[in-house]
Amino acid sequence: MTTTETPLAARLVTQPRRSAGARRARARRALVGYAFIAPAVVLFLVLGLYTIVYSFGLSFAKWNGFSPTWEWVGLQNYRDILYADPRLAPEMRNAALNTGIAMVAVSAGTVLIALPLATLLNSITRLRGTLRSVFFLPYVTAGIAVYYAWRYVLEPDGAVNLALRSVGLGSLARPQGFLADPDTALPTLIVIMIWGSVPVAMLLYLAGLQAIDPAVMEAAALDGAGAVRRLRHITWPLLVPITVAIVLLGLRDTMQGFQIFLIMTNGGPAGHTDVLGLKAYQQAFFQSLSPTLGVASALGWLIFVLALLLAVANARALRGQR
């Protein structure tokens, strides 16, 4: 009796010890994990959450960045941007119009160029990888260096004017340069932005095309559907979710980005390339000691709301395609 009960009793005693040891081991592993992520969490709280709350509060005040106190003005900064300030409001409306034109043109141009390129690459069996790398070069090249290179070729004596004159199209050349002409400055920047956004869109389309079952395309070909009909009735409907994502990326990058406008034209000539992101940057850092940091913060939050609305619209569009 005793010999049979002893092992059972020993197991009953050691089982709680083992479970307690396992709990301690799990706690140690959890502490190690928390220790590794703690710096990132602290960095986010300091540089992320704190700055978000700070900028939101600043949007309701006037401050020049140096005075010891803020002047609380409530919603006045938002009213000045939208309609109240007779000098600022027209500039913001002009920047909003330019931003809207660029958003629509860049998104549409990217889709119209990237899809045919992806279809062409998908039909090529030889040198596909090489051509894919060549088409992807504009995206991996450093943006600032590319912008300065474009400025150089678009100058009055640049390569573009020289090429137009050499082929007998001198009437299309711009003596003051394409970026200094009010009629061509914004369209030129739109073309450059499309040139930079096509590579990623093309790769997304190419991945979507390669995911389509070849049997479906073969069956459509056997039924007499030509290349155009297959693209319109089979390929395009299957690529609509990818198209929605590409359009959203184009809208977001054009609305929030302003580096190309800052480096290549700085909003000129005469405000013809002003966009909302550039205006926020200028209001924050290029107004001397004027208390415009609150206006810049308010404009930044308005841009954020627009981006959020675009994200919601994109989510609904994707849900509708499902």
Buried (B, 14 or more C-beta within 10 A) or exposed (E): EEEEEEEEEEEEEEEEEEEEEEEEEEEEEEEEEEEEEEEEEEEEEEEEEEEEEEBBEBBBBBBBEEEEEBEEBEEBBBBBBBEEBEEBBEBBEBBBEBBBBBBBBBBEBBBEBBBEBBBEBBEEEEEEEEBBEEBBEBBEEEBEEBBEEBBEEBBBEBEBBEEBEEEEEEEEBBEEBBBBBEEBBBBBBBBBBBBBBBBBBBBBBBEBBEEBEEEEBEEBEEEEBEEEBBBEEBBEEBBBBBBBBBBBBBBBBBBBBBEBBBBBBEBBBEBBBBBBBBBBBBBBEEBEEEBBBBBBBBBBBBBBEBBEEBEEEBEEBBEEEE
